[in-house]
Amino acid sequence: MTNQTPLANAHCVPRRGHEHRLGDFDVRELLAQVQDWSLIEDGHAISKTFLFPDYYHTLSFVNALAHVANREDHHPDLSVHYDRCVVRFSTHDVGGLSENDFICAAKADLLA
């Protein structure tokens, strides 16, 4: 990924194999570019809780995120509640985090 392309404007590319798993330095660098996302599961995933005023707005976000995830072919784990949605990204095919996780995190931030 080039530093010239904002994450939200980038697109996911298929990543398979441990060679595409990001190292600690790259994870920290990309984490600084997405607001309020946290490392979880010993650095193998990122997560953020999005808050909404009601169920309608929560589901609207979930549906919009599902559309983005389908377009990017990179799908999050979601925990949907009345007034919030917890979004978790990890790239199972690399055994941890890849650039795709941060690209989709930035796109989720734009939706909210």
Backbone as numpy.savetxt, mean C-alpha at the origin, in Angstrom:
# Nx Ny Nz CAx CAy CAz Cx Cy Cz
12.92 2.05 -9.29 12.07 3.23 -9.29 12.96 4.45 -9.29
12.61 5.42 -10.10 13.38 6.65 -10.14 12.84 7.60 -9.10
13.72 8.42 -8.58 13.31 9.42 -7.59 12.51 10.54 -8.23
12.48 10.62 -9.54 11.77 11.68 -10.23 10.28 11.40 -10.36
9.85 10.16 -10.28 8.45 9.81 -10.43 7.82 9.68 -9.04
6.83 10.53 -8.73 6.14 10.37 -7.44 5.48 8.99 -7.37
5.49 8.41 -6.19 4.92 7.07 -6.02 3.49 6.98 -6.55
2.68 7.98 -6.28 1.28 7.94 -6.68 1.10 7.96 -8.20
2.12 8.38 -8.92 2.05 8.42 -10.39 2.69 7.19 -11.04
3.36 6.38 -10.25 4.03 5.19 -10.78 3.00 4.06 -10.92
3.39 3.01 -11.60 2.54 1.84 -11.76 3.30 0.59 -11.33
2.55 -0.35 -10.80 3.14 -1.61 -10.34 3.59 -2.45 -11.52
4.68 -3.17 -11.29 5.15 -4.16 -12.25 5.26 -5.48 -11.50
5.04 -6.59 -12.18 5.11 -7.88 -11.49 6.48 -8.08 -10.83
6.43 -8.52 -9.58 7.65 -8.79 -8.80 7.55 -10.20 -8.24
8.51 -11.05 -8.61 8.55 -12.41 -8.10 9.98 -12.74 -7.73
10.14 -13.37 -6.60 11.47 -13.77 -6.16 12.03 -12.84 -5.11
12.83 -13.40 -4.23 13.38 -12.65 -3.11 14.30 -11.52 -3.54
14.82 -11.56 -4.75 15.70 -10.48 -5.21 14.96 -9.15 -5.35
13.62 -9.19 -5.40 12.83 -7.96 -5.50 12.37 -7.44 -4.14
12.69 -8.18 -3.08 12.34 -7.72 -1.73 13.25 -6.55 -1.37
12.63 -5.50 -0.84 13.38 -4.30 -0.50 14.19 -4.51 0.78
15.38 -3.93 0.80 16.20 -3.93 2.00 15.75 -2.84 2.96
16.29 -2.86 4.15 15.90 -1.90 5.19 16.06 -0.45 4.75
17.16 -0.13 4.09 17.41 1.25 3.66 16.33 1.71 2.69
16.03 0.88 1.69 15.01 1.24 0.69 13.63 1.34 1.32
13.32 0.45 2.25 12.02 0.50 2.94 11.89 1.83 3.68
12.91 2.21 4.43 12.85 3.48 5.20 12.73 4.67 4.26
13.44 4.63 3.14 13.39 5.73 2.18 11.98 5.87 1.59
11.37 4.76 1.22 10.02 4.80 0.64 8.96 5.08 1.70
9.15 4.57 2.91 8.20 4.82 3.98 8.09 6.31 4.29
9.17 7.03 4.12 9.16 8.48 4.35 8.32 9.22 3.30
8.02 8.55 2.20 7.26 9.18 1.13 5.75 8.93 1.23
5.32 8.10 2.17 3.89 7.85 2.38 3.55 8.24 3.81
2.49 9.00 3.95 2.16 9.60 5.24 1.41 8.63 6.16
1.91 8.48 7.37 1.25 7.72 8.44 1.16 6.22 8.21
1.94 5.67 7.32 2.00 4.21 7.15 3.04 3.68 8.13
2.79 2.50 8.66 3.67 1.89 9.65 4.18 0.55 9.17
5.41 0.24 9.55 5.95 -1.10 9.32 5.33 -2.05 10.33
4.91 -3.21 9.88 4.37 -4.24 10.77 4.98 -5.58 10.40
4.71 -6.57 11.21 5.18 -7.93 10.95 6.68 -7.98 10.70
7.43 -7.36 11.61 8.90 -7.34 11.51 9.38 -6.78 10.18
8.68 -5.76 9.68 9.09 -5.11 8.45 8.71 -5.82 7.18
7.83 -6.80 7.26 7.40 -7.53 6.06 6.12 -6.97 5.44
5.54 -5.94 6.07 4.30 -5.35 5.56 4.21 -3.91 6.05
3.36 -3.14 5.40 3.03 -1.79 5.86 1.52 -1.73 6.06
1.11 -0.86 6.99 -0.31 -0.77 7.32 -0.68 0.67 7.68
-1.94 0.99 7.43 -2.47 2.30 7.80 -3.96 2.14 8.05
-4.45 2.86 9.05 -5.89 2.90 9.33 -6.45 4.21 8.79
-7.42 4.09 7.91 -8.10 5.25 7.34 -9.42 5.44 8.09
-9.67 6.63 8.58 -10.88 6.93 9.35 -11.89 7.68 8.51
-13.18 7.35 8.72 -14.27 7.95 7.96 -15.42 8.28 8.89
-16.34 9.16 8.47 -17.44 9.55 9.36 -18.52 8.48 9.52
-18.61 7.56 8.55 -19.69 6.57 8.61 -19.39 5.41 7.66
-20.28 4.44 7.67 -20.12 3.22 6.88 -20.12 3.51 5.38
-20.98 4.41 4.95 -21.08 4.75 3.53 -19.73 5.23 3.00
-19.09 6.16 3.73 -17.80 6.69 3.28 -16.71 5.63 3.36
-16.78 4.77 4.37 -15.81 3.68 4.47 -15.91 2.77 3.27
-17.12 2.36 2.92 -17.29 1.46 1.78 -16.97 2.13 0.46
-17.21 3.41 0.35 -16.83 4.13 -0.87 -15.32 4.07 -1.07
-14.58 4.27 0.02 -13.13 4.16 -0.04 -12.71 2.74 -0.42
-13.31 1.75 0.22 -12.98 0.36 -0.06 -13.22 0.03 -1.53
-14.34 0.46 -2.08 -14.65 0.18 -3.48 -13.67 0.89 -4.42
-13.32 2.13 -4.10 -12.35 2.85 -4.93 -10.97 2.19 -4.85
-10.58 1.76 -3.66 -9.30 1.09 -3.49 -9.28 -0.25 -4.23
-10.40 -0.95 -4.21 -10.50 -2.22 -4.95 -10.29 -1.98 -6.44
-10.82 -0.90 -6.96 -10.64 -0.57 -8.37 -9.16 -0.31 -8.68
-8.50 0.48 -7.84 -7.08 0.77 -8.02 -6.26 -0.52 -7.92
-6.55 -1.33 -6.92 -5.81 -2.58 -6.72 -5.96 -3.50 -7.93
-7.15 -3.56 -8.47 -7.37 -4.39 -9.66 -6.59 -3.86 -10.85
-6.62 -2.55 -11.04 -5.89 -1.93 -12.15 -4.39 -2.15 -12.03
-3.87 -2.05 -10.80 -2.43 -2.23 -10.57 -2.04 -3.70 -10.41
-3.02 -4.57 -10.27 -2.80 -6.00 -10.03 -1.93 -6.21 -8.78
-2.27 -5.44 -7.75 -1.57 -5.55 -6.46 -2.61 -5.28 -5.37
-2.94 -6.31 -4.64 -4.12 -6.28 -3.78 -3.77 -6.27 -2.30
-4.40 -5.37 -1.54 -4.13 -5.29 -0.10 -5.00 -6.26 0.69
-4.62 -6.47 1.92 -5.50 -7.10 2.90 -6.27 -5.96 3.57
-7.57 -6.13 3.70 -8.41 -5.07 4.27 -9.16 -5.59 5.48
-9.29 -4.73 6.47 -10.15 -4.98 7.61 -11.14 -3.81 7.64
-12.39 -4.09 7.32 -13.39 -3.05 7.12 -14.31 -2.98 8.34
-14.49 -1.77 8.85 -15.33 -1.51 10.02 -16.28 -0.36 9.68
-17.16 -0.03 10.59 -18.16 1.01 10.35 -17.51 2.33 9.93
-16.51 2.78 10.68 -15.94 4.12 10.46 -14.45 4.10 10.12
-13.94 2.95 9.72 -12.52 2.88 9.40 -12.23 1.65 8.53
-11.08 1.73 7.88 -10.58 0.60 7.10 -9.09 0.50 7.35
-8.66 -0.67 7.79 -7.23 -0.93 7.98 -6.72 -1.59 6.70
-5.72 -0.96 6.10 -5.16 -1.43 4.83 -3.74 -1.94 5.10
-3.45 -3.13 4.61 -2.14 -3.76 4.79 -1.62 -4.21 3.43
-0.41 -3.76 3.11 0.24 -4.17 1.87 1.50 -4.97 2.16
1.70 -6.01 1.38 2.90 -6.82 1.37 2.92 -7.53 0.03
4.11 -7.88 -0.43 4.21 -8.60 -1.70 4.58 -10.05 -1.38
3.57 -10.90 -1.39 3.77 -12.30 -1.02 4.80 -12.98 -1.92
4.82 -12.62 -3.20 5.71 -13.28 -4.16 7.19 -12.95 -3.94
7.49 -11.93 -3.11 8.89 -11.63 -2.80 9.20 -11.91 -1.33
8.20 -12.27 -0.57 8.42 -12.59 0.84 8.63 -11.38 1.71
8.03 -10.27 1.35 8.17 -9.03 2.13 7.65 -7.85 1.37
8.36 -6.75 1.46 7.93 -5.52 0.81 8.64 -5.30 -0.52
7.88 -4.80 -1.49 8.44 -4.40 -2.78 7.99 -2.96 -3.05
8.50 -2.39 -4.11 8.10 -1.04 -4.50 6.60 -0.96 -4.74
6.00 -2.05 -5.19 4.56 -2.05 -5.47 3.74 -1.70 -4.23
4.19 -2.13 -3.06 3.46 -1.83 -1.83 3.40 -0.34 -1.58
4.49 0.34 -1.83 4.55 1.78 -1.57 3.82 2.57 -2.66
3.86 2.08 -3.88 3.09 2.71 -4.96 1.61 2.66 -4.61
1.11 1.50 -4.19 -0.30 1.37 -3.87 -0.67 2.11 -2.59
0.25 2.19 -1.65 0.00 2.98 -0.43 -0.20 4.45 -0.79
0.63 4.96 -1.68 0.49 6.35 -2.11 -0.82 6.58 -2.85
-1.23 5.63 -3.64 -2.50 5.73 -4.36 -3.68 5.67 -3.37
-3.58 4.85 -2.33 -4.63 4.78 -1.31 -4.74 6.12 -0.59
-3.61 6.74 -0.31 -3.63 8.05 0.35 -4.37 9.08 -0.50
-4.16 9.03 -1.80 -4.87 9.96 -2.69 -6.38 9.77 -2.65
-6.80 8.51 -2.54 -8.23 8.23 -2.50 -8.91 8.79 -1.25
-8.18 8.71 -0.15 -8.76 9.14 1.13 -8.87 10.65 1.17
